[in-house]
Amino acid sequence: MTRLRGKLVDWNDARGFGFILDEDGRRYFVHITAIARIATRSRVGDTVQFVPRMGYRRGLEARSVTIDGANPVSRPSRNISEKRDPDWQIVLAFTLVGVLAYLIWRDPSAIVLGLVYLAVGAVSFYLYFSDKQAAEAQAWRVSETALHSSDLAFGIIGGLLAQALFRHKTRKLSFMLVTLAIGLGHVGLLVVLVMGDIKLEWALSRFMGY
């Protein structure tokens, strides 16, 4: 695999991308995900080595970028027997599944609600998967509004599982807070239905806004 040398001539630190100029004067788009992890941040003027490729949307792109003289981040070794605490998304998703299953057990007509959660959850799962793929390819992204809307419209279980599985949108605090609020809102709805304080048909009509 041919590696070229060049210099980072443009860098947008806030958005995590820039351009590399190789020794022959060609410009290559570079995304932060293509740069090897280092102890210091990338900056204009850094001398780099990279693998060139033709991108789908932005023309020439640089992949597997290393910065000359930069110290790589050492990754702490993990004991393979060490147990990892479950993600809160997984815990919340299974909480929703448990309460929903109990509701269906008490009221078989609630199977309709269960099918709605299943169908829209599959859509939400696919949207997160598509957005993760687009982020890695620097392609057109799924908007956060669309992701939250899908979660709100009974897709929250699929959305939570996708976040945990793909490790996607798990570092943005504002996004996580909205996701948590939506998840807890659905837990509250299901708990109220289980308690029998309101009828299922009325709850669905109010939640869906019709």
C-alpha positions as a Markdown table, in Angstrom:
| # | Residue | x | y | z |
|---|---|---|---|---|
| 1 | Met | 0.0 | 0.0 | 0.0 |
| 2 | Thr | 1.6 | 3.2 | -1.2 |
| 3 | Arg | 2.1 | 5.9 | 1.4 |
| 4 | Leu | 2.7 | 9.5 | 0.5 |
| 5 | Arg | 4.2 | 12.5 | 2.4 |
| 6 | Gly | 2.6 | 15.9 | 2.7 |
| 7 | Lys | 1.8 | 18.8 | 4.9 |
| 8 | Leu | -1.4 | 19.7 | 6.7 |
| 9 | Val | -2.2 | 23.1 | 5.1 |
| 10 | Asp | -5.8 | 23.6 | 6.3 |
| 11 | Trp | -7.5 | 22.4 | 9.5 |
| 12 | Asn | -10.9 | 23.1 | 11.1 |
| 13 | Asp | -10.5 | 21.9 | 14.6 |
| 14 | Ala | -14.1 | 22.5 | 15.5 |
| 15 | Arg | -15.5 | 20.3 | 12.7 |
| 16 | Gly | -12.6 | 17.8 | 12.6 |
| 17 | Phe | -11.5 | 18.0 | 9.0 |
| 18 | Gly | -8.9 | 19.7 | 6.8 |
| 19 | Phe | -6.7 | 19.3 | 3.7 |
| 20 | Ile | -3.2 | 17.9 | 3.1 |
| 21 | Leu | -0.9 | 19.1 | 0.3 |
| 22 | Asp | 1.4 | 16.3 | -1.0 |
| 23 | Glu | 4.8 | 16.8 | -2.4 |
| 24 | Asp | 3.4 | 17.1 | -5.9 |
| 25 | Gly | 1.0 | 19.9 | -5.0 |
| 26 | Arg | -2.2 | 17.7 | -4.9 |
| 27 | Arg | -4.8 | 18.5 | -2.1 |
| 28 | Tyr | -6.4 | 15.6 | -0.1 |
| 29 | Phe | -9.4 | 15.9 | 2.1 |
| 30 | Val | -8.7 | 14.4 | 5.6 |
| 31 | His | -11.2 | 13.7 | 8.4 |
| 32 | Ile | -10.1 | 13.4 | 12.0 |
| 33 | Thr | -11.2 | 9.8 | 12.0 |
| 34 | Ala | -8.5 | 9.0 | 9.5 |
| 35 | Ile | -5.7 | 10.4 | 11.7 |
| 36 | Ala | -4.0 | 8.0 | 14.1 |
| 37 | Arg | -4.7 | 9.0 | 17.8 |
| 38 | Ile | -1.9 | 11.2 | 19.2 |
| 39 | Ala | -1.3 | 13.0 | 22.5 |
| 40 | Thr | -1.4 | 16.4 | 20.9 |
| 41 | Arg | -4.0 | 17.9 | 18.5 |
| 42 | Ser | -3.5 | 18.2 | 14.8 |
| 43 | Arg | -2.4 | 21.7 | 13.6 |
| 44 | Val | -1.6 | 23.4 | 10.3 |
| 45 | Gly | 2.0 | 22.8 | 9.3 |
| 46 | Asp | 2.2 | 19.3 | 10.6 |
| 47 | Thr | 4.2 | 17.0 | 8.3 |
| 48 | Val | 2.2 | 13.8 | 7.7 |
| 49 | Gln | 2.3 | 10.4 | 5.9 |
| 50 | Phe | -0.9 | 9.0 | 4.5 |
| 51 | Val | -2.5 | 6.5 | 2.1 |
| 52 | Pro | -4.2 | 8.2 | -0.9 |
| 53 | Arg | -7.5 | 7.2 | -2.2 |
| 54 | Met | -10.3 | 8.5 | -4.5 |
| 55 | Gly | -13.3 | 9.4 | -2.4 |
| 56 | Tyr | -16.9 | 9.1 | -3.4 |
| 57 | Arg | -17.9 | 12.7 | -2.8 |
| 58 | Arg | -14.9 | 14.8 | -2.1 |
| 59 | Gly | -12.4 | 13.6 | -4.7 |
| 60 | Leu | -8.9 | 12.8 | -3.3 |
| 61 | Glu | -8.9 | 11.7 | 0.3 |
| 62 | Ala | -6.2 | 10.8 | 2.8 |
| 63 | Arg | -6.5 | 7.7 | 4.9 |
| 64 | Ser | -4.4 | 6.0 | 7.6 |
| 65 | Val | -2.7 | 9.4 | 8.4 |
| 66 | Thr | 0.2 | 9.6 | 10.8 |
| 67 | Ile | 1.8 | 12.9 | 11.9 |
| 68 | Asp | 5.6 | 12.9 | 11.9 |
| 69 | Gly | 7.0 | 13.4 | 15.4 |
| 70 | Ala | 3.7 | 13.0 | 17.2 |
| 71 | Asn | 3.5 | 10.8 | 20.2 |
| 72 | Pro | 0.7 | 8.1 | 19.8 |
| 73 | Val | -1.8 | 7.7 | 22.6 |
| 74 | Ser | -1.0 | 4.6 | 24.5 |
| 75 | Arg | -4.1 | 2.4 | 24.9 |
| 76 | Pro | -4.4 | 0.8 | 28.3 |
| 77 | Ser | -4.4 | -3.0 | 28.2 |
| 78 | Arg | -7.6 | -4.6 | 29.2 |
| 79 | Asn | -7.9 | -7.9 | 30.9 |
| 80 | Ile | -10.0 | -10.1 | 28.7 |
| 81 | Ser | -11.7 | -11.5 | 31.9 |
| 82 | Glu | -12.6 | -8.0 | 33.1 |
| 83 | Lys | -16.3 | -7.6 | 33.1 |
| 84 | Arg | -17.8 | -4.4 | 31.5 |
| 85 | Asp | -20.7 | -2.7 | 33.1 |
| 86 | Pro | -23.7 | -2.6 | 30.8 |
| 87 | Asp | -24.4 | 0.6 | 29.0 |
| 88 | Trp | -27.3 | 2.7 | 30.4 |
| 89 | Gln | -28.9 | 2.5 | 26.9 |
| 90 | Ile | -29.1 | -1.3 | 27.2 |
| 91 | Val | -30.5 | -1.1 | 30.8 |
| 92 | Leu | -33.1 | 1.4 | 29.7 |
| 93 | Ala | -34.0 | -0.6 | 26.6 |
| 94 | Phe | -34.6 | -3.8 | 28.6 |
| 95 | Thr | -36.5 | -1.9 | 31.2 |
| 96 | Leu | -38.9 | -0.8 | 28.4 |
| 97 | Val | -39.1 | -4.3 | 27.0 |
| 98 | Gly | -39.9 | -5.7 | 30.5 |
| 99 | Val | -42.6 | -3.2 | 31.3 |
| 100 | Leu | -44.1 | -3.6 | 27.8 |
| 101 | Ala | -44.1 | -7.4 | 28.2 |
| 102 | Tyr | -45.9 | -7.1 | 31.5 |
| 103 | Leu | -48.5 | -4.7 | 30.0 |
| 104 | Ile | -49.2 | -7.2 | 27.2 |
| 105 | Trp | -49.5 | -10.0 | 29.8 |
| 106 | Arg | -52.1 | -8.0 | 31.7 |
| 107 | Asp | -53.9 | -6.7 | 28.7 |
| 108 | Pro | -53.5 | -8.8 | 25.5 |
| 109 | Ser | -54.9 | -6.0 | 23.4 |
| 110 | Ala | -51.7 | -4.1 | 24.1 |
| 111 | Ile | -50.0 | -6.5 | 21.6 |
| 112 | Val | -50.8 | -3.8 | 19.1 |
| 113 | Leu | -48.7 | -1.3 | 21.0 |
| 114 | Gly | -45.9 | -3.9 | 21.2 |
| 115 | Leu | -46.0 | -4.3 | 17.4 |
| 116 | Val | -45.8 | -0.5 | 17.0 |
| 117 | Tyr | -42.7 | -0.5 | 19.2 |
| 118 | Leu | -41.2 | -3.3 | 17.2 |
| 119 | Ala | -41.9 | -1.8 | 13.8 |
| 120 | Val | -40.8 | 1.8 | 14.6 |
| 121 | Gly | -37.9 | 0.4 | 16.6 |
| 122 | Ala | -36.6 | -1.4 | 13.5 |
| 123 | Val | -36.8 | 1.9 | 11.6 |
| 124 | Ser | -34.9 | 3.8 | 14.3 |
| 125 | Phe | -32.3 | 1.1 | 14.5 |
| 126 | Tyr | -31.7 | 1.4 | 10.7 |
| 127 | Leu | -31.5 | 5.2 | 10.9 |
| 128 | Tyr | -28.7 | 5.0 | 13.5 |
| 129 | Phe | -26.9 | 2.3 | 11.5 |
| 130 | Ser | -27.1 | 4.5 | 8.4 |
| 131 | Asp | -25.9 | 7.6 | 10.2 |
| 132 | Lys | -23.0 | 5.6 | 11.7 |
| 133 | Gln | -22.0 | 4.4 | 8.2 |
| 134 | Ala | -22.3 | 7.9 | 6.8 |
| 135 | Ala | -20.2 | 9.4 | 9.5 |
| 136 | Glu | -17.4 | 6.9 | 8.8 |
| 137 | Ala | -17.6 | 7.6 | 5.1 |
| 138 | Gln | -18.0 | 11.4 | 5.5 |
| 139 | Ala | -21.2 | 11.2 | 3.5 |
| 140 | Trp | -24.6 | 12.8 | 4.0 |
| 141 | Arg | -25.8 | 12.4 | 7.6 |
| 142 | Val | -29.1 | 11.6 | 9.1 |
| 143 | Ser | -30.2 | 14.7 | 11.1 |
| 144 | Glu | -30.4 | 14.5 | 14.9 |
| 145 | Thr | -33.9 | 15.7 | 14.7 |
| 146 | Ala | -34.9 | 12.7 | 12.6 |
| 147 | Leu | -33.2 | 10.3 | 15.0 |
| 148 | His | -34.9 | 11.9 | 18.0 |
| 149 | Ser | -38.3 | 12.0 | 16.2 |
| 150 | Ser | -38.0 | 8.3 | 15.4 |
| 151 | Asp | -37.2 | 7.5 | 19.0 |
| 152 | Leu | -40.1 | 9.6 | 20.2 |
| 153 | Ala | -42.5 | 7.9 | 17.8 |
| 154 | Phe | -42.2 | 4.6 | 19.6 |
| 155 | Gly | -38.7 | 3.7 | 18.1 |
| 156 | Ile | -36.9 | 4.3 | 21.3 |
| 157 | Ile | -36.0 | 0.7 | 22.0 |
| 158 | Gly | -34.4 | 0.2 | 18.7 |
| 159 | Gly | -32.6 | 3.6 | 19.0 |
| 160 | Leu | -31.2 | 2.7 | 22.4 |
| 161 | Leu | -29.9 | -0.7 | 21.2 |
| 162 | Ala | -28.3 | 0.9 | 18.1 |
| 163 | Gln | -26.5 | 3.5 | 20.2 |
| 164 | Ala | -25.0 | 0.9 | 22.4 |
| 165 | Leu | -24.2 | -1.6 | 19.7 |
| 166 | Phe | -22.6 | 0.9 | 17.2 |
| 167 | Arg | -21.2 | 3.2 | 19.9 |
| 168 | His | -22.9 | 6.0 | 18.0 |
| 169 | Lys | -24.0 | 9.4 | 19.4 |
| 170 | Thr | -22.7 | 8.3 | 22.9 |
| 171 | Arg | -20.2 | 11.1 | 23.4 |
| 172 | Lys | -22.5 | 14.1 | 22.8 |
| 173 | Leu | -24.0 | 15.0 | 26.1 |
| 174 | Ser | -26.9 | 17.1 | 24.7 |
| 175 | Phe | -28.0 | 14.2 | 22.4 |
| 176 | Met | -27.8 | 11.8 | 25.3 |
| 177 | Leu | -29.9 | 13.9 | 27.6 |
| 178 | Val | -32.6 | 14.2 | 25.0 |
| 179 | Thr | -32.5 | 10.4 | 24.4 |
| 180 | Leu | -32.7 | 9.8 | 28.2 |
| 181 | Ala | -35.7 | 12.1 | 28.5 |
| 182 | Ile | -37.5 | 10.3 | 25.6 |
| 183 | Gly | -36.7 | 6.9 | 27.1 |
| 184 | Leu | -37.9 | 7.9 | 30.6 |
| 185 | Gly | -41.0 | 9.4 | 29.0 |
| 186 | His | -41.9 | 6.1 | 27.4 |
| 187 | Val | -41.2 | 4.2 | 30.7 |
| 188 | Gly | -43.6 | 6.6 | 32.4 |
| 189 | Leu | -46.3 | 6.0 | 29.7 |
| 190 | Leu | -46.0 | 2.3 | 30.0 |
| 191 | Val | -46.1 | 2.4 | 33.8 |
| 192 | Val | -49.2 | 4.5 | 33.8 |
| 193 | Leu | -50.8 | 2.0 | 31.4 |
| 194 | Val | -49.8 | -0.9 | 33.6 |
| 195 | Met | -51.4 | 0.8 | 36.6 |
| 196 | Gly | -54.6 | 1.1 | 34.6 |
| 197 | Asp | -55.1 | 4.8 | 35.4 |
| 198 | Ile | -56.0 | 5.6 | 31.7 |
| 199 | Lys | -57.2 | 3.6 | 28.8 |
| 200 | Leu | -54.8 | 2.4 | 26.2 |
| 201 | Glu | -56.7 | 3.9 | 23.3 |
| 202 | Trp | -56.8 | 7.3 | 24.9 |
| 203 | Ala | -53.1 | 7.2 | 25.7 |
| 204 | Leu | -52.1 | 6.3 | 22.2 |
| 205 | Ser | -54.2 | 9.1 | 20.7 |
| 206 | Arg | -52.7 | 11.7 | 23.1 |
| 207 | Phe | -49.1 | 10.5 | 22.6 |
| 208 | Met | -49.4 | 10.4 | 18.8 |
| 209 | Gly | -51.1 | 13.8 | 18.7 |
| 210 | Tyr | -54.4 | 12.8 | 17.0 |
